[in-house]
């Protein structure tokens, strides 16, 4: 009897271990992924671009679909000595990611400015994407894995994985996995992203409403209450004809 109980407990522990080993910890907040995963995505795109003086437009070709306004919400800068490249993503003052960023910025390498202190609340969150040595790039230390057709990133010393934002195209995904693919990567499930609804230009810019004007009376006869004007054989009534 004791042996059966021992075997049952051992089987349960094995199942727990296998379950925890096959699924990685993925933060459920899509907003956190848009900023943190977005920063790692920009760093990976900087490596793919392989230029020591990149710009935002040069990175667009690596992504499958660029969200509206994306290019206005990211920045790429080199430090004063031009020895490193930094990427930044705007953090809205009402963003739900702000609390998480404050708590984990130090371990995730996210700064309040290029080369600055850990992020506490600046308008942009910054990450060092690469160092520049002898006109060559030495990219940030990242691990990558694929899950549900998307790329996830992980930094050394952390158990958390962050989905790429925006999604990379298939060619870029292949190159990233070849360079940074993690061995024995866990099973990864992406959080659900809520895309902003598309609006028609006619919903944003509405013309002034136009109504049909009241009928104007035109005739050749008039009574004592008319305030009409007679021009030749035609009488014009400037007052709307109501109840005639």
C-alpha positions in Angstrom: 0.0 0.0 0.0 2.8 2.4 0.9 4.5 1.6 -2.3 1.4 2.5 -4.3 1.1 5.8 -2.5 4.7 6.6 -3.1 4.4 5.8 -6.8 1.3 8.0 -7.1 3.1 10.9 -5.4 6.1 10.4 -7.6 3.9 10.4 -10.8 2.2 13.6 -9.7 5.5 15.4 -9.1 6.8 14.2 -12.5 3.7 15.5 -14.2 4.0 18.9 -12.4 7.7 19.1 -13.5 6.9 18.2 -17.1 4.1 20.7 -17.2 6.2 23.5 -15.8 9.1 22.7 -18.1 6.9 22.7 -21.3 5.2 26.0 -20.7 7.1 29.2 -20.2 5.9 32.1 -18.2 4.3 34.7 -20.5 3.0 37.9 -19.1 -0.8 38.2 -19.9 -0.7 42.0 -20.4 -0.6 42.8 -24.1 0.4 46.4 -23.3 3.5 45.1 -21.5 4.4 43.1 -24.6 3.9 46.0 -26.9 6.5 48.0 -25.0 9.0 45.4 -23.8 8.6 43.0 -26.7 8.6 46.0 -28.9 12.0 47.1 -27.6 13.5 43.7 -28.1 12.0 43.6 -31.6 13.6 46.8 -32.5 17.0 45.6 -31.2 16.6 42.5 -33.4 15.7 44.6 -36.4 18.8 46.8 -35.8 20.9 43.6 -36.1 19.1 42.5 -39.3 19.6 46.0 -40.8 23.3 45.8 -40.0 23.9 49.5 -40.3 25.7 51.6 -37.7 23.5 54.6 -38.4 20.0 53.2 -38.9 16.7 55.1 -39.1 13.1 54.1 -38.4 12.2 53.7 -42.1 15.0 51.3 -42.7 13.5 48.8 -40.3 10.0 48.6 -41.7 10.9 45.9 -44.3 11.5 43.3 -41.5 8.0 43.4 -40.2 4.8 41.8 -41.5 2.5 44.6 -40.8 3.2 48.0 -39.3 0.4 49.3 -37.0 -0.9 52.8 -37.7 1.3 55.5 -36.2 4.1 53.1 -35.3 6.8 55.1 -36.9 5.8 58.1 -34.7 6.0 56.1 -31.5 9.5 54.8 -31.8 13.0 56.4 -31.8 16.5 55.3 -32.7 19.5 57.2 -31.4 23.2 56.8 -31.0 24.9 57.9 -27.8 27.1 61.0 -27.7 30.2 59.1 -28.5 28.5 57.1 -31.3 29.6 53.9 -29.6 26.1 52.4 -29.1 22.6 52.4 -30.7 19.5 52.9 -28.5 15.9 52.2 -29.4 13.0 53.8 -27.7 9.2 53.3 -27.5 6.7 55.9 -26.3 5.0 55.2 -23.0 1.6 56.9 -22.8 0.9 58.6 -19.5 -2.2 56.4 -19.0 -0.5 53.1 -20.1 -1.2 50.1 -17.9 2.5 49.0 -18.4 3.9 51.9 -16.4 3.8 50.1 -13.0 5.4 46.9 -14.4 8.1 48.9 -16.1 9.0 50.7 -12.9 9.3 47.4 -11.1 11.3 45.5 -13.7 13.2 48.1 -15.7 16.5 47.4 -14.1 16.5 43.7 -14.7 15.2 44.2 -18.3 17.7 46.8 -19.1 15.1 49.5 -19.9 16.2 53.1 -19.3 14.6 56.5 -19.1 17.1 57.9 -21.7 20.0 56.5 -23.8 22.6 55.6 -21.3 20.4 56.9 -18.4 19.0 55.4 -15.2 16.4 52.6 -15.0 13.0 53.8 -16.3 10.8 55.5 -13.8 8.3 57.5 -15.9 9.9 59.3 -18.8 7.9 59.7 -22.1 10.0 57.0 -23.8 11.4 53.7 -22.6 14.9 53.0 -24.0 16.9 49.8 -24.6 20.5 49.5 -25.8 20.2 47.6 -29.1 23.9 47.3 -30.0 27.4 48.5 -29.3 29.5 49.8 -32.2 33.0 48.5 -32.3 35.3 49.3 -35.3 32.3 50.2 -37.3 30.6 46.9 -36.6 27.6 46.0 -34.5 27.6 43.9 -31.4 24.0 43.3 -30.7 22.1 42.9 -27.4 22.2 39.5 -25.7 18.8 38.0 -26.5 17.3 34.5 -26.8 14.6 33.8 -29.3 11.9 31.1 -29.8 8.9 30.6 -32.0 5.4 30.1 -30.6 2.1 30.2 -32.5 3.9 31.6 -35.6 5.4 34.5 -33.7 8.9 35.3 -32.3 9.4 35.5 -28.6 12.4 37.1 -26.8 14.0 36.3 -23.5 16.9 38.0 -21.8 19.5 36.1 -19.8 18.6 35.8 -16.1 14.9 36.1 -16.7 12.2 33.4 -17.0 9.8 35.7 -18.8 9.3 35.7 -22.6 8.1 38.6 -24.6 6.3 38.4 -28.0 7.6 40.5 -30.9 5.7 43.7 -31.7 5.0 44.2 -34.5 5.2 40.7 -35.9 8.3 39.9 -38.0 7.8 38.5 -41.5 8.8 34.9 -42.2 12.3 35.8 -43.7 13.2 37.9 -40.7 11.9 35.2 -38.2 14.2 32.6 -39.8 17.2 34.8 -39.5 16.5 35.7 -35.9 16.0 32.1 -34.9 19.3 31.1 -36.7 21.2 33.8 -34.7 19.4 33.7 -31.3 17.3 30.5 -31.3 17.1 29.0 -27.8 17.9 25.3 -27.2 15.0 23.4 -25.7 12.7 26.4 -26.0 9.5 26.0 -24.1 6.0 26.1 -25.5 4.9 29.8 -25.9 1.4 31.3 -26.2 1.0 34.9 -27.2 -1.4 37.2 -25.4 -4.4 38.6 -27.3 -3.6 41.9 -28.9 -6.5 44.4 -29.3 -6.0 46.3 -32.5 -7.4 49.8 -32.8 -10.5 49.9 -35.0 -10.0 51.3 -38.5 -12.1 54.4 -39.2 -13.1 55.9 -42.5 -11.9 59.4 -43.3 -15.6 60.2 -43.6 -16.1 59.3 -39.9 -13.2 61.6 -38.9 -14.1 64.6 -41.1 -17.8 65.1 -41.5 -19.1 67.8 -43.9 -21.5 70.3 -42.5 -25.1 69.1 -42.5 -27.1 70.3 -45.4 -30.9 70.6 -45.3 -33.4 71.2 -48.0 -34.4 74.9 -47.7 -38.0 75.9 -47.1 -40.0 76.3 -50.3 -40.0 79.8 -51.7 -43.3 81.1 -53.0 -43.4 82.3 -56.5 -46.6 83.5 -58.1 -48.5 86.3 -59.9 -51.1 86.9 -57.2 -50.8 88.3 -53.7 -53.0 89.2 -50.8 -52.9 91.9 -48.1 -50.6 89.8 -45.9 -47.9 89.2 -48.5 -44.5 90.8 -48.1 -43.5 90.0 -51.6 -41.8 92.0 -54.2 -42.9 92.4 -57.8 -40.3 92.3 -60.5 -41.9 92.6 -63.9 -44.6 89.9 -64.2 -43.1 87.7 -61.4 -43.7 88.1 -57.6 -40.9 86.9 -55.3 -41.8 86.1 -51.7 -38.7 86.1 -49.3 -40.8 84.6 -46.5 -41.2 80.8 -46.5 -44.7 79.9 -47.7 -46.2 78.3 -44.6 -49.8 77.2 -44.4 -51.0 78.8 -47.6 
